[in-house]
Amino acid sequence: MILIAGPCSAESEEQLRSTANELRKNEKVSFFRAGLWKPRSQPGSFEGVGDRGIDWMVRVQRDYSLP
């Protein structure tokens, strides 16, 4: 079984690191994920952090050994 876990939407690097820290304690978690782009039906609402979140995800993968 493959378990993919993480926040629906990445809001900050701190949020991703905190979540990854807790998830790595569970041996059943195979992959870390977080939405960086969030399409919305209502323009102007939060659409995600976009490209800047890529670096956050790379550091989470490296620092917490979560692909």
mmCIF file of the N, C-alpha and C atoms, coordinates in Angstrom:
data_MODEL
# 
_entry.id   MODEL 
# 
loop_
_atom_site.group_PDB 
_atom_site.id 
_atom_site.type_symbol 
_atom_site.label_atom_id 
_atom_site.label_alt_id 
_atom_site.label_comp_id 
_atom_site.label_asym_id 
_atom_site.label_entity_id 
_atom_site.label_seq_id 
_atom_site.pdbx_PDB_ins_code 
_atom_site.Cartn_x 
_atom_site.Cartn_y 
_atom_site.Cartn_z 
_atom_site.occupancy 
_atom_site.B_iso_or_equiv 
_atom_site.pdbx_formal_charge 
_atom_site.auth_seq_id 
_atom_site.auth_comp_id 
_atom_site.auth_asym_id 
_atom_site.auth_atom_id 
_atom_site.pdbx_PDB_model_num 
ATOM 1   N N  . MET A 1 1  ? 0.840   -1.171 0.000  1.00 0.00 ? 1  MET A N  1 
ATOM 2   C CA . MET A 1 1  ? 0.000   0.000  0.000  1.00 0.00 ? 1  MET A CA 1 
ATOM 3   C C  . MET A 1 1  ? 0.889   1.240  0.000  1.00 0.00 ? 1  MET A C  1 
ATOM 4   N N  . ILE A 1 2  ? 0.468   2.235  -0.767 1.00 0.00 ? 2  ILE A N  1 
ATOM 5   C CA . ILE A 1 2  ? 1.166   3.511  -0.813 1.00 0.00 ? 2  ILE A CA 1 
ATOM 6   C C  . ILE A 1 2  ? 0.281   4.549  -0.145 1.00 0.00 ? 2  ILE A C  1 
ATOM 7   N N  . LEU A 1 3  ? 0.851   5.281  0.814  1.00 0.00 ? 3  LEU A N  1 
ATOM 8   C CA . LEU A 1 3  ? 0.117   6.328  1.508  1.00 0.00 ? 3  LEU A CA 1 
ATOM 9   C C  . LEU A 1 3  ? 0.783   7.666  1.208  1.00 0.00 ? 3  LEU A C  1 
ATOM 10  N N  . ILE A 1 4  ? 0.017   8.569  0.606  1.00 0.00 ? 4  ILE A N  1 
ATOM 11  C CA . ILE A 1 4  ? 0.484   9.910  0.277  1.00 0.00 ? 4  ILE A CA 1 
ATOM 12  C C  . ILE A 1 4  ? -0.231  10.870 1.213  1.00 0.00 ? 4  ILE A C  1 
ATOM 13  N N  . ALA A 1 5  ? 0.537   11.690 1.949  1.00 0.00 ? 5  ALA A N  1 
ATOM 14  C CA . ALA A 1 5  ? -0.079  12.553 2.962  1.00 0.00 ? 5  ALA A CA 1 
ATOM 15  C C  . ALA A 1 5  ? 0.574   13.926 2.965  1.00 0.00 ? 5  ALA A C  1 
ATOM 16  N N  . GLY A 1 6  ? -0.196  14.906 3.407  1.00 0.00 ? 6  GLY A N  1 
ATOM 17  C CA . GLY A 1 6  ? 0.296   16.271 3.524  1.00 0.00 ? 6  GLY A CA 1 
ATOM 18  C C  . GLY A 1 6  ? -0.868  17.236 3.484  1.00 0.00 ? 6  GLY A C  1 
ATOM 19  N N  . PRO A 1 7  ? -0.577  18.532 3.635  1.00 0.00 ? 7  PRO A N  1 
ATOM 20  C CA . PRO A 1 7  ? -1.656  19.519 3.638  1.00 0.00 ? 7  PRO A CA 1 
ATOM 21  C C  . PRO A 1 7  ? -2.258  19.694 2.250  1.00 0.00 ? 7  PRO A C  1 
ATOM 22  N N  . CYS A 1 8  ? -3.536  19.978 2.208  1.00 0.00 ? 8  CYS A N  1 
ATOM 23  C CA . CYS A 1 8  ? -4.213  20.214 0.935  1.00 0.00 ? 8  CYS A CA 1 
ATOM 24  C C  . CYS A 1 8  ? -3.549  21.369 0.199  1.00 0.00 ? 8  CYS A C  1 
ATOM 25  N N  . SER A 1 9  ? -3.239  22.404 0.922  1.00 0.00 ? 9  SER A N  1 
ATOM 26  C CA . SER A 1 9  ? -2.643  23.585 0.316  1.00 0.00 ? 9  SER A CA 1 
ATOM 27  C C  . SER A 1 9  ? -1.446  24.049 1.146  1.00 0.00 ? 9  SER A C  1 
ATOM 28  N N  . ALA A 1 10 ? -0.307  24.231 0.469  1.00 0.00 ? 10 ALA A N  1 
ATOM 29  C CA . ALA A 1 10 ? 0.875   24.760 1.153  1.00 0.00 ? 10 ALA A CA 1 
ATOM 30  C C  . ALA A 1 10 ? 0.661   26.249 1.388  1.00 0.00 ? 10 ALA A C  1 
ATOM 31  N N  . GLU A 1 11 ? 0.765   26.665 2.634  1.00 0.00 ? 11 GLU A N  1 
ATOM 32  C CA . GLU A 1 11 ? 0.566   28.075 2.966  1.00 0.00 ? 11 GLU A CA 1 
ATOM 33  C C  . GLU A 1 11 ? 1.866   28.758 3.383  1.00 0.00 ? 11 GLU A C  1 
ATOM 34  N N  . SER A 1 12 ? 2.797   27.975 3.945  1.00 0.00 ? 12 SER A N  1 
ATOM 35  C CA . SER A 1 12 ? 4.088   28.525 4.353  1.00 0.00 ? 12 SER A CA 1 
ATOM 36  C C  . SER A 1 12 ? 5.090   27.381 4.474  1.00 0.00 ? 12 SER A C  1 
ATOM 37  N N  . GLU A 1 13 ? 6.367   27.719 4.448  1.00 0.00 ? 13 GLU A N  1 
ATOM 38  C CA . GLU A 1 13 ? 7.385   26.688 4.631  1.00 0.00 ? 13 GLU A CA 1 
ATOM 39  C C  . GLU A 1 13 ? 7.295   26.109 6.043  1.00 0.00 ? 13 GLU A C  1 
ATOM 40  N N  . GLU A 1 14 ? 7.011   26.946 7.013  1.00 0.00 ? 14 GLU A N  1 
ATOM 41  C CA . GLU A 1 14 ? 6.875   26.480 8.398  1.00 0.00 ? 14 GLU A CA 1 
ATOM 42  C C  . GLU A 1 14 ? 5.763   25.429 8.507  1.00 0.00 ? 14 GLU A C  1 
ATOM 43  N N  . GLN A 1 15 ? 4.644   25.670 7.844  1.00 0.00 ? 15 GLN A N  1 
ATOM 44  C CA . GLN A 1 15 ? 3.532   24.713 7.862  1.00 0.00 ? 15 GLN A CA 1 
ATOM 45  C C  . GLN A 1 15 ? 3.971   23.376 7.261  1.00 0.00 ? 15 GLN A C  1 
ATOM 46  N N  . LEU A 1 16 ? 4.689   23.421 6.142  1.00 0.00 ? 16 LEU A N  1 
ATOM 47  C CA . LEU A 1 16 ? 5.135   22.180 5.500  1.00 0.00 ? 16 LEU A CA 1 
ATOM 48  C C  . LEU A 1 16 ? 6.116   21.426 6.383  1.00 0.00 ? 16 LEU A C  1 
ATOM 49  N N  . ARG A 1 17 ? 7.043   22.140 6.986  1.00 0.00 ? 17 ARG A N  1 
ATOM 50  C CA . ARG A 1 17 ? 8.045   21.492 7.836  1.00 0.00 ? 17 ARG A CA 1 
ATOM 51  C C  . ARG A 1 17 ? 7.400   20.866 9.070  1.00 0.00 ? 17 ARG A C  1 
ATOM 52  N N  . SER A 1 18 ? 6.474   21.557 9.667  1.00 0.00 ? 18 SER A N  1 
ATOM 53  C CA . SER A 1 18 ? 5.781   21.032 10.845 1.00 0.00 ? 18 SER A CA 1 
ATOM 54  C C  . SER A 1 18 ? 4.992   19.775 10.493 1.00 0.00 ? 18 SER A C  1 
ATOM 55  N N  . THR A 1 19 ? 4.294   19.819 9.377  1.00 0.00 ? 19 THR A N  1 
ATOM 56  C CA . THR A 1 19 ? 3.513   18.662 8.935  1.00 0.00 ? 19 THR A CA 1 
ATOM 57  C C  . THR A 1 19 ? 4.426   17.486 8.600  1.00 0.00 ? 19 THR A C  1 
ATOM 58  N N  . ALA A 1 20 ? 5.501   17.751 7.872  1.00 0.00 ? 20 ALA A N  1 
ATOM 59  C CA . ALA A 1 20 ? 6.442   16.692 7.505  1.00 0.00 ? 20 ALA A CA 1 
ATOM 60  C C  . ALA A 1 20 ? 7.080   16.068 8.738  1.00 0.00 ? 20 ALA A C  1 
ATOM 61  N N  . ASN A 1 21 ? 7.393   16.873 9.714  1.00 0.00 ? 21 ASN A N  1 
ATOM 62  C CA . ASN A 1 21 ? 7.998   16.363 10.947 1.00 0.00 ? 21 ASN A CA 1 
ATOM 63  C C  . ASN A 1 21 ? 7.086   15.353 11.625 1.00 0.00 ? 21 ASN A C  1 
ATOM 64  N N  . GLU A 1 22 ? 5.810   15.637 11.662 1.00 0.00 ? 22 GLU A N  1 
ATOM 65  C CA . GLU A 1 22 ? 4.858   14.704 12.271 1.00 0.00 ? 22 GLU A CA 1 
ATOM 66  C C  . GLU A 1 22 ? 4.637   13.471 11.394 1.00 0.00 ? 22 GLU A C  1 
ATOM 67  N N  . LEU A 1 23 ? 4.539   13.671 10.089 1.00 0.00 ? 23 LEU A N  1 
ATOM 68  C CA . LEU A 1 23 ? 4.264   12.544 9.190  1.00 0.00 ? 23 LEU A CA 1 
ATOM 69  C C  . LEU A 1 23 ? 5.414   11.541 9.129  1.00 0.00 ? 23 LEU A C  1 
ATOM 70  N N  . ARG A 1 24 ? 6.634   12.019 9.244  1.00 0.00 ? 24 ARG A N  1 
ATOM 71  C CA . ARG A 1 24 ? 7.766   11.075 9.157  1.00 0.00 ? 24 ARG A CA 1 
ATOM 72  C C  . ARG A 1 24 ? 7.806   10.113 10.339 1.00 0.00 ? 24 ARG A C  1 
ATOM 73  N N  . LYS A 1 25 ? 7.090   10.420 11.400 1.00 0.00 ? 25 LYS A N  1 
ATOM 74  C CA . LYS A 1 25 ? 7.008   9.524  12.554 1.00 0.00 ? 25 LYS A CA 1 
ATOM 75  C C  . LYS A 1 25 ? 6.138   8.305  12.260 1.00 0.00 ? 25 LYS A C  1 
ATOM 76  N N  . ASN A 1 26 ? 5.335   8.392  11.213 1.00 0.00 ? 26 ASN A N  1 
ATOM 77  C CA . ASN A 1 26 ? 4.445   7.294  10.827 1.00 0.00 ? 26 ASN A CA 1 
ATOM 78  C C  . ASN A 1 26 ? 5.083   6.525  9.674  1.00 0.00 ? 26 ASN A C  1 
ATOM 79  N N  . GLU A 1 27 ? 5.509   5.315  9.936  1.00 0.00 ? 27 GLU A N  1 
ATOM 80  C CA . GLU A 1 27 ? 6.204   4.513  8.934  1.00 0.00 ? 27 GLU A CA 1 
ATOM 81  C C  . GLU A 1 27 ? 5.330   4.151  7.735  1.00 0.00 ? 27 GLU A C  1 
ATOM 82  N N  . LYS A 1 28 ? 4.022   4.336  7.851  1.00 0.00 ? 28 LYS A N  1 
ATOM 83  C CA . LYS A 1 28 ? 3.120   4.001  6.755  1.00 0.00 ? 28 LYS A CA 1 
ATOM 84  C C  . LYS A 1 28 ? 3.085   5.074  5.662  1.00 0.00 ? 28 LYS A C  1 
ATOM 85  N N  . VAL A 1 29 ? 3.580   6.268  5.956  1.00 0.00 ? 29 VAL A N  1 
ATOM 86  C CA . VAL A 1 29 ? 3.567   7.348  4.969  1.00 0.00 ? 29 VAL A CA 1 
ATOM 87  C C  . VAL A 1 29 ? 4.683   7.122  3.958  1.00 0.00 ? 29 VAL A C  1 
ATOM 88  N N  . SER A 1 30 ? 4.308   7.024  2.674  1.00 0.00 ? 30 SER A N  1 
ATOM 89  C CA . SER A 1 30 ? 5.264   6.771  1.600  1.00 0.00 ? 30 SER A CA 1 
ATOM 90  C C  . SER A 1 30 ? 5.740   8.054  0.926  1.00 0.00 ? 30 SER A C  1 
ATOM 91  N N  . PHE A 1 31 ? 4.845   9.013  0.762  1.00 0.00 ? 31 PHE A N  1 
ATOM 92  C CA . PHE A 1 31 ? 5.154   10.248 0.052  1.00 0.00 ? 31 PHE A CA 1 
ATOM 93  C C  . PHE A 1 31 ? 4.519   11.441 0.760  1.00 0.00 ? 31 PHE A C  1 
ATOM 94  N N  . PHE A 1 32 ? 5.213   12.582 0.680  1.00 0.00 ? 32 PHE A N  1 
ATOM 95  C CA . PHE A 1 32 ? 4.693   13.847 1.188  1.00 0.00 ? 32 PHE A CA 1 
ATOM 96  C C  . PHE A 1 32 ? 4.161   14.642 0.008  1.00 0.00 ? 32 PHE A C  1 
ATOM 97  N N  . ARG A 1 33 ? 3.011   15.291 0.185  1.00 0.00 ? 33 ARG A N  1 
ATOM 98  C CA . ARG A 1 33 ? 2.434   16.099 -0.875 1.00 0.00 ? 33 ARG A CA 1 
ATOM 99  C C  . ARG A 1 33 ? 1.822   17.360 -0.285 1.00 0.00 ? 33 ARG A C  1 
ATOM 100 N N  . ALA A 1 34 ? 1.737   18.376 -1.117 1.00 0.00 ? 34 ALA A N  1 
ATOM 101 C CA . ALA A 1 34 ? 1.062   19.621 -0.733 1.00 0.00 ? 34 ALA A CA 1 
ATOM 102 C C  . ALA A 1 34 ? 0.698   20.357 -2.016 1.00 0.00 ? 34 ALA A C  1 
ATOM 103 N N  . GLY A 1 35 ? -0.479  20.935 -2.057 1.00 0.00 ? 35 GLY A N  1 
ATOM 104 C CA . GLY A 1 35 ? -0.906  21.684 -3.239 1.00 0.00 ? 35 GLY A CA 1 
ATOM 105 C C  . GLY A 1 35 ? -0.234  23.046 -3.294 1.00 0.00 ? 35 GLY A C  1 
ATOM 106 N N  . LEU A 1 36 ? 0.455   23.327 -4.405 1.00 0.00 ? 36 LEU A N  1 
ATOM 107 C CA . LEU A 1 36 ? 1.104   24.615 -4.582 1.00 0.00 ? 36 LEU A CA 1 
ATOM 108 C C  . LEU A 1 36 ? 0.257   25.562 -5.432 1.00 0.00 ? 36 LEU A C  1 
ATOM 109 N N  . TRP A 1 37 ? -0.552  24.989 -6.301 1.00 0.00 ? 37 TRP A N  1 
ATOM 110 C CA . TRP A 1 37 ? -1.460  25.758 -7.146 1.00 0.00 ? 37 TRP A CA 1 
ATOM 111 C C  . TRP A 1 37 ? -2.865  25.248 -6.878 1.00 0.00 ? 37 TRP A C  1 
ATOM 112 N N  . LYS A 1 38 ? -3.779  26.139 -6.538 1.00 0.00 ? 38 LYS A N  1 
ATOM 113 C CA . LYS A 1 38 ? -5.143  25.747 -6.183 1.00 0.00 ? 38 LYS A CA 1 
ATOM 114 C C  . LYS A 1 38 ? -6.133  26.488 -7.080 1.00 0.00 ? 38 LYS A C  1 
ATOM 115 N N  . PRO A 1 39 ? -6.610  25.839 -8.132 1.00 0.00 ? 39 PRO A N  1 
ATOM 116 C CA . PRO A 1 39 ? -7.604  26.512 -8.980 1.00 0.00 ? 39 PRO A CA 1 
ATOM 117 C C  . PRO A 1 39 ? -8.870  26.812 -8.175 1.00 0.00 ? 39 PRO A C  1 
ATOM 118 N N  . ARG A 1 40 ? -9.392  27.980 -8.365 1.00 0.00 ? 40 ARG A N  1 
ATOM 119 C CA . ARG A 1 40 ? -10.587 28.406 -7.622 1.00 0.00 ? 40 ARG A CA 1 
ATOM 120 C C  . ARG A 1 40 ? -11.687 28.820 -8.588 1.00 0.00 ? 40 ARG A C  1 
ATOM 121 N N  . SER A 1 41 ? -12.907 28.561 -8.186 1.00 0.00 ? 41 SER A N  1 
ATOM 122 C CA . SER A 1 41 ? -14.041 28.981 -9.010 1.00 0.00 ? 41 SER A CA 1 
ATOM 123 C C  . SER A 1 41 ? -14.341 30.472 -8.805 1.00 0.00 ? 41 SER A C  1 
ATOM 124 N N  . GLN A 1 42 ? -13.870 31.030 -7.701 1.00 0.00 ? 42 GLN A N  1 
ATOM 125 C CA . GLN A 1 42 ? -14.086 32.448 -7.427 1.00 0.00 ? 42 GLN A CA 1 
ATOM 126 C C  . GLN A 1 42 ? -12.745 33.177 -7.551 1.00 0.00 ? 42 GLN A C  1 
ATOM 127 N N  . PRO A 1 43 ? -12.563 33.966 -8.606 1.00 0.00 ? 43 PRO A N  1 
ATOM 128 C CA . PRO A 1 43 ? -11.302 34.691 -8.785 1.00 0.00 ? 43 PRO A CA 1 
ATOM 129 C C  . PRO A 1 43 ? -10.999 35.577 -7.576 1.00 0.00 ? 43 PRO A C  1 
ATOM 130 N N  . GLY A 1 44 ? -9.723  35.679 -7.266 1.00 0.00 ? 44 GLY A N  1 
ATOM 131 C CA . GLY A 1 44 ? -9.308  36.530 -6.163 1.00 0.00 ? 44 GLY A CA 1 
ATOM 132 C C  . GLY A 1 44 ? -9.161  35.811 -4.839 1.00 0.00 ? 44 GLY A C  1 
ATOM 133 N N  . SER A 1 45 ? -9.656  34.589 -4.739 1.00 0.00 ? 45 SER A N  1 
ATOM 134 C CA . SER A 1 45 ? -9.459  33.840 -3.504 1.00 0.00 ? 45 SER A CA 1 
ATOM 135 C C  . SER A 1 45 ? -8.073  33.190 -3.554 1.00 0.00 ? 45 SER A C  1 
ATOM 136 N N  . PHE A 1 46 ? -7.626  32.647 -2.442 1.00 0.00 ? 46 PHE A N  1 
ATOM 137 C CA . PHE A 1 46 ? -6.273  32.071 -2.356 1.00 0.00 ? 46 PHE A CA 1 
ATOM 138 C C  . PHE A 1 46 ? -6.061  31.018 -3.437 1.00 0.00 ? 46 PHE A C  1 
ATOM 139 N N  . GLU A 1 47 ? -5.054  31.218 -4.265 1.00 0.00 ? 47 GLU A N  1 
ATOM 140 C CA . GLU A 1 47 ? -4.778  30.290 -5.367 1.00 0.00 ? 47 GLU A CA 1 
ATOM 141 C C  . GLU A 1 47 ? -3.500  29.499 -5.148 1.00 0.00 ? 47 GLU A C  1 
ATOM 142 N N  . GLY A 1 48 ? -2.950  29.556 -3.949 1.00 0.00 ? 48 GLY A N  1 
ATOM 143 C CA . GLY A 1 48 ? -1.742  28.798 -3.641 1.00 0.00 ? 48 GLY A CA 1 
ATOM 144 C C  . GLY A 1 48 ? -0.502  29.660 -3.699 1.00 0.00 ? 48 GLY A C  1 
ATOM 145 N N  . VAL A 1 49 ? 0.611   29.101 -3.255 1.00 0.00 ? 49 VAL A N  1 
ATOM 146 C CA . VAL A 1 49 ? 1.863   29.850 -3.209 1.00 0.00 ? 49 VAL A CA 1 
ATOM 147 C C  . VAL A 1 49 ? 2.633   29.770 -4.519 1.00 0.00 ? 49 VAL A C  1 
ATOM 148 N N  . GLY A 1 50 ? 2.270   28.830 -5.374 1.00 0.00 ? 50 GLY A N  1 
ATOM 149 C CA . GLY A 1 50 ? 2.900   28.737 -6.689 1.00 0.00 ? 50 GLY A CA 1 
ATOM 150 C C  . GLY A 1 50 ? 4.347   28.297 -6.652 1.00 0.00 ? 50 GLY A C  1 
ATOM 151 N N  . ASP A 1 51 ? 5.136   28.887 -7.552 1.00 0.00 ? 51 ASP A N  1 
ATOM 152 C CA . ASP A 1 51 ? 6.521   28.472 -7.755 1.00 0.00 ? 51 ASP A CA 1 
ATOM 153 C C  . ASP A 1 51 ? 7.391   28.535 -6.505 1.00 0.00 ? 51 ASP A C  1 
ATOM 154 N N  . ARG A 1 52 ? 7.167   29.513 -5.652 1.00 0.00 ? 52 ARG A N  1 
ATOM 155 C CA . ARG A 1 52 ? 8.037   29.623 -4.468 1.00 0.00 ? 52 ARG A CA 1 
ATOM 156 C C  . ARG A 1 52 ? 7.918   28.403 -3.562 1.00 0.00 ? 52 ARG A C  1 
ATOM 157 N N  . GLY A 1 53 ? 6.812   27.669 -3.643 1.00 0.00 ? 53 GLY A N  1 
ATOM 158 C CA . GLY A 1 53 ? 6.623   26.469 -2.847 1.00 0.00 ? 53 GLY A CA 1 
ATOM 159 C C  . GLY A 1 53 ? 7.479   25.293 -3.290 1.00 0.00 ? 53 GLY A C  1 
ATOM 160 N N  . ILE A 1 54 ? 7.977   25.340 -4.522 1.00 0.00 ? 54 ILE A N  1 
ATOM 161 C CA . ILE A 1 54 ? 8.819   24.241 -5.021 1.00 0.00 ? 54 ILE A CA 1 
ATOM 162 C C  . ILE A 1 54 ? 10.072  24.104 -4.154 1.00 0.00 ? 54 ILE A C  1 
ATOM 163 N N  . ASP A 1 55 ? 10.712  25.206 -3.848 1.00 0.00 ? 55 ASP A N  1 
ATOM 164 C CA . ASP A 1 55 ? 11.912  25.156 -2.988 1.00 0.00 ? 55 ASP A CA 1 
ATOM 165 C C  . ASP A 1 55 ? 11.575  24.616 -1.605 1.00 0.00 ? 55 ASP A C  1 
ATOM 166 N N  . TRP A 1 56 ? 10.417  24.972 -1.080 1.00 0.00 ? 56 TRP A N  1 
ATOM 167 C CA . TRP A 1 56 ? 9.990   24.456 0.226  1.00 0.00 ? 56 TRP A CA 1 
ATOM 168 C C  . TRP A 1 56 ? 9.896   22.938 0.175  1.00 0.00 ? 56 TRP A C  1 
ATOM 169 N N  . MET A 1 57 ? 9.261   22.422 -0.894 1.00 0.00 ? 57 MET A N  1 
ATOM 170 C CA . MET A 1 57 ? 9.073   20.977 -1.028 1.00 0.00 ? 57 MET A CA 1 
ATOM 171 C C  . MET A 1 57 ? 10.419  20.253 -1.172 1.00 0.00 ? 57 MET A C  1 
ATOM 172 N N  . VAL A 1 58 ? 11.346  20.849 -1.911 1.00 0.00 ? 58 VAL A N  1 
ATOM 173 C CA . VAL A 1 58 ? 12.679  20.250 -2.072 1.00 0.00 ? 58 VAL A CA 1 
ATOM 174 C C  . VAL A 1 58 ? 13.378  20.147 -0.718 1.00 0.00 ? 58 VAL A C  1 
ATOM 175 N N  . ARG A 1 59 ? 13.286  21.203 0.083  1.00 0.00 ? 59 ARG A N  1 
ATOM 176 C CA . ARG A 1 59 ? 13.930  21.173 1.408  1.00 0.00 ? 59 ARG A CA 1 
ATOM 177 C C  . ARG A 1 59 ? 13.254  20.167 2.337  1.00 0.00 ? 59 ARG A C  1 
ATOM 178 N N  . VAL A 1 60 ? 11.938  20.045 2.257  1.00 0.00 ? 60 VAL A N  1 
ATOM 179 C CA . VAL A 1 60 ? 11.228  19.048 3.076  1.00 0.00 ? 60 VAL A CA 1 
ATOM 180 C C  . VAL A 1 60 ? 11.689  17.646 2.690  1.00 0.00 ? 60 VAL A C  1 
ATOM 181 N N  . GLN A 1 61 ? 11.779  17.388 1.390  1.00 0.00 ? 61 GLN A N  1 
ATOM 182 C CA . GLN A 1 61 ? 12.230  16.068 0.933  1.00 0.00 ? 61 GLN A CA 1 
ATOM 183 C C  . GLN A 1 61 ? 13.623  15.770 1.477  1.00 0.00 ? 61 GLN A C  1 
ATOM 184 N N  . ARG A 1 62 ? 14.511  16.732 1.377  1.00 0.00 ? 62 ARG A N  1 
ATOM 185 C CA . ARG A 1 62 ? 15.897  16.547 1.829  1.00 0.00 ? 62 ARG A CA 1 
ATOM 186 C C  . ARG A 1 62 ? 15.972  16.401 3.352  1.00 0.00 ? 62 ARG A C  1 
ATOM 187 N N  . ASP A 1 63 ? 15.317  17.288 4.076  1.00 0.00 ? 63 ASP A N  1 
ATOM 188 C CA . ASP A 1 63 ? 15.474  17.345 5.532  1.00 0.00 ? 63 ASP A CA 1 
ATOM 189 C C  . ASP A 1 63 ? 14.704  16.265 6.285  1.00 0.00 ? 63 ASP A C  1 
ATOM 190 N N  . TYR A 1 64 ? 13.615  15.775 5.694  1.00 0.00 ? 64 TYR A N  1 
ATOM 191 C CA . TYR A 1 64 ? 12.776  14.809 6.395  1.00 0.00 ? 64 TYR A CA 1 
ATOM 192 C C  . TYR A 1 64 ? 12.719  13.439 5.711  1.00 0.00 ? 64 TYR A C  1 
ATOM 193 N N  . SER A 1 65 ? 13.513  13.285 4.657  1.00 0.00 ? 65 SER A N  1 
ATOM 194 C CA . SER A 1 65 ? 13.572  12.003 3.938  1.00 0.00 ? 65 SER A CA 1 
ATOM 195 C C  . SER A 1 65 ? 12.194  11.504 3.530  1.00 0.00 ? 65 SER A C  1 
ATOM 196 N N  . LEU A 1 66 ? 11.374  12.424 3.031  1.00 0.00 ? 66 LEU A N  1 
ATOM 197 C CA . LEU A 1 66 ? 10.042  12.081 2.534  1.00 0.00 ? 66 LEU A CA 1 
ATOM 198 C C  . LEU A 1 66 ? 9.968   12.417 1.048  1.00 0.00 ? 66 LEU A C  1 
ATOM 199 N N  . PRO A 1 67 ? 9.957   11.414 0.196  1.00 0.00 ? 67 PRO A N  1 
ATOM 200 C CA . PRO A 1 67 ? 9.840   11.700 -1.240 1.00 0.00 ? 67 PRO A CA 1 
ATOM 201 C C  . PRO A 1 67 ? 8.552   12.438 -1.562 1.00 0.00 ? 67 PRO A C  1 
# 
